């Protein structure tokens, strides 16, 4: 095997490994982007009125731009704000 081909294959292997590591990190730590100010305000009003449960802030997470909860319910949206991509299949894989 030529020296140049060997270096190319090693480079491709490293690139694939880095992409796999990034995808794995996003799968386990990626969350939706922060809910809009309107959603947060509606949730805070419902919480203050005793109509919504407390929502705990997520631990370490990586917000993914463009990833958002598709519900118009502010309580559900706030509950999903800390949900990782690995847990999204509970809603998105329903038939």
N, C-alpha and C positions, 0 to 999 in steps of 0.2 A: 504494500500500500504506500503510495507516495506521501511525502512529508506534508505537502499542501492539503491533500485530501484528508489526512489524519487530523490536521489542525481544524479544518472546516467541520468535520464530524464532531470533534470535541466541542467546538463552539456552538454547534447546533444542539448538542446534548445539554450543554450548560443553559442555553436559552430556553429549551423545553422544560428543564428542571426549575428554572426561575419562574416561568409562567405557571407551572403546576403549583409551586409554593404560593404564588400570589393568589391564584384561584382558590386554593384551600383556605388561605387566610381570610379572603373575602367571604367564603362560604360560611365559615364559623364565626367571624367577627363583623361582617358587613351588615349594616342596618339601613333602613330607608333614611332619606334626608329628613331634616327637622320639619315637623308639620308647620303649615303657614300660621301667621300671626292670628288670622281669623279663627282657625281651628283651635289654637291654644286658648284664645279668649273665650270661645264658646265652651270649651272643656272646663276652664276655670270657673265660669259662671255656673255650669251644671254642678261642679264639685262644691262650690260655695253654697249652693241651694240644697246640698245633700242628695243630689240625683246621680252622682257619679262616684265610683270608688277612687281611692288614691292610686296614683300610678307611680311606680318606682322608676328612678332613672336607671338606664342600662349601665353596666360596668364598662369595661373597655370595649369600644366599638369603632367601626370605620363607616361613617356615613357615605353612602353611594349616591352621587348626584343623579337625579332623574328617577330614582327608586322611591316610590311613595305608595302609601296605602290608598286604595281606590274607593274606600268607603266614604260616604258623606257624613257618617256618624262621628262627631268629634271625640266621643269617649272611646270608641273602637280604634279610631286613628291614633289617639294618644297611647292606648294600650299597645298598639303595634309599633309604635315609634322605636322601641327598644328591641323588637323582635329581630333576630338574626336571619339571614337568608336561609340558613339550614332549617329554620322553623317555618318558613313561608309556605312550604308545600302543604301544610295542614289546611290552608285556604285555597291555594292555587291549583291543586291537583284534584279538586272535587269535580265529579262528573256532572 
